[in-house]
Amino acid sequence: MSLTLHFHPLSSFCWKALIALYEHGVEFTAKSVDLGNPEERAALLKLWGIGKFPVLQDDARQAIVPETSVIIEYLDQHFAGPARMIPAAPELALQTRLRDRFYDLYVHLPMQKVIGDRLRPGDKKDPYGVAEARAQLRTSYGMIEQQMASGGWAMGDAFSLADCSAFPALYYGNVAEPFGDDHKHLKAYLERLKARPSIARVVKEAEPYFHMVPKEN
Ligand SMILES: N[C@@H](CCC(=O)N[C@@H](CS)C(=O)NCC(=O)O)C(=O)O
């Protein structure tokens, strides 16, 4: 098997890549990385100096592919079945990439800030940064509420890269800064995402690890 995904089942960005792998039905080896283990961390750093996962390794093409959006483009280029995560039409592709950036930068990163702060020692917490992140999440939720008013997927009828980005960001976002009563379209979108077989599989595989998600303190 030529593909290996270096990942962790609980990691939100790893979910994004896994969703695309399952959408394409690509065979791959899932190599779980324990970042708390110095040898496993060093091995990941050798692949990608930033030391974040997921990283896709393609032995057949001698390629190391970090960064989820790039991994998903790579899968589209080399492993896509009939469904593509990035549409062929250039304008639609641009809008899909924009929506992907929106979910990563303005939902996923602030969500990580809120949840990541729970892991900091008591004297190293960043309440100001967390308040800013929560405000960003609420702004983004308001935008998504409008975007999703007519239902469907992030880009309309076709499931895409933007939905791969949206799910982990919104799933953990709702844990970090719960949706409000005025977010009915957003809530419905998250439920549609959860029901998608590729996503249901990712969540099921993560379930044994959910007790490791840091609780609010
Ligand atoms: N921009 C990166 C973000 C990856 C990322 O933040 N991964 C997290 C897990 S969700 C990670 O590796 N965290 C460990 C660390 O920062 O040490 C991507 O899209 O792949």
Ligand as a Chemical Component Dictionary entry (heavy atoms), coordinates in Angstrom:
data_LIG
# 
_chem_comp.id                   LIG 
_chem_comp.type                 NON-POLYMER 
_chem_comp.pdbx_formal_charge   0 
_chem_comp.three_letter_code    LIG 
# 
loop_
_chem_comp_atom.comp_id 
_chem_comp_atom.atom_id 
_chem_comp_atom.alt_atom_id 
_chem_comp_atom.type_symbol 
_chem_comp_atom.charge 
_chem_comp_atom.model_Cartn_x 
_chem_comp_atom.model_Cartn_y 
_chem_comp_atom.model_Cartn_z 
_chem_comp_atom.pdbx_ordinal 
LIG N1  N1  N 0 -2.604 23.902 9.105  1  
LIG C1  C1  C 0 -2.429 22.548 9.552  2  
LIG C2  C2  C 0 -2.864 22.426 11.012 3  
LIG C3  C3  C 0 -2.530 21.076 11.623 4  
LIG C4  C4  C 0 -2.705 21.069 13.134 5  
LIG O1  O1  O 0 -2.926 22.099 13.781 6  
LIG N2  N2  N 0 -2.601 19.875 13.693 7  
LIG C5  C5  C 0 -2.682 19.747 15.145 8  
LIG C6  C6  C 0 -3.648 18.625 15.516 9  
LIG S1  S1  S 0 -5.323 19.053 15.168 10 
LIG C7  C7  C 0 -1.340 19.335 15.704 11 
LIG O2  O2  O 0 -0.562 18.678 15.049 12 
LIG N3  N3  N 0 -1.087 19.717 16.939 13 
LIG C8  C8  C 0 0.092  19.287 17.655 14 
LIG C9  C9  C 0 1.046  20.379 17.945 15 
LIG O3  O3  O 0 0.816  21.524 17.552 16 
LIG O4  O4  O 0 2.038  20.060 18.611 17 
LIG C10 C10 C 0 -3.195 21.595 8.630  18 
LIG O5  O5  O 0 -4.146 22.033 7.974  19 
LIG O6  O6  O 0 -2.811 20.413 8.511  20 
# 
loop_
_chem_comp_bond.comp_id 
_chem_comp_bond.atom_id_1 
_chem_comp_bond.atom_id_2 
_chem_comp_bond.value_order 
_chem_comp_bond.pdbx_ordinal 
LIG N1  C1  SING 1  
LIG C1  C2  SING 2  
LIG C1  C10 SING 3  
LIG C2  C3  SING 4  
LIG C3  C4  SING 5  
LIG C4  O1  DOUB 6  
LIG C4  N2  SING 7  
LIG N2  C5  SING 8  
LIG C5  C6  SING 9  
LIG C5  C7  SING 10 
LIG C6  S1  SING 11 
LIG C7  O2  DOUB 12 
LIG C7  N3  SING 13 
LIG N3  C8  SING 14 
LIG C8  C9  SING 15 
LIG C9  O3  DOUB 16 
LIG C9  O4  SING 17 
LIG C10 O5  DOUB 18 
LIG C10 O6  SING 19 
# 
